[in-house]
Amino acid sequence: MAVSLAKGQKVDLTKGNPGLSKLIVGLGWDTNRYDGGHDFDLDAAAFLLAGNGKVSNDADFVFYGNLKHASGSVEHMGDNLTGAGDGDDEQIKVDLSKVPANIEKIGFTVTIYESDVRNQNFGQVDNAYIHIMDEANNTELIRYDLGEDFSIETAVVVGELYRNNGQWKFNAIGSGFQGGLKALCQNYGVNV
């Protein structure tokens, strides 16, 4: 049974799951209160971060425009342009055994594509979640439902995997940003 987290909670991922290395990080959402004539295109991304909380280079940013990290440790499974349907809207695969030694954290984010042009924000999104699955047996290990009421934010840092004493843990963050993808990239040191 999956561990259900609240904002700010941290949980061991690999300590209680020896041999765990291949994960599927699934992100999902529904839209509400929006009738603006545009699809609601939310985009999941992963930032591979060094100890200073920044990317070492722009290639450490995995998203719809850079689907696979050079190490093979993080792979975005493709862009869902509408968010239609049940289940995960976007997925990112992570192979913990391939994460480069200089990477201390992997931050998972969701942004709204062209939010300023489409006049969209996370106040119009419901049922957003992140969950981590064991790819080997498709078992849900961790789930974090973002119950927070975001209003004007156009980007959210959902959570992060991080190293701690040789083990991997997950931190449920749920922190909103204004300024969309550009603001997140600047926060993590990606050149935009």
Disulfide bonds with the S-S distance in Angstrom:
none
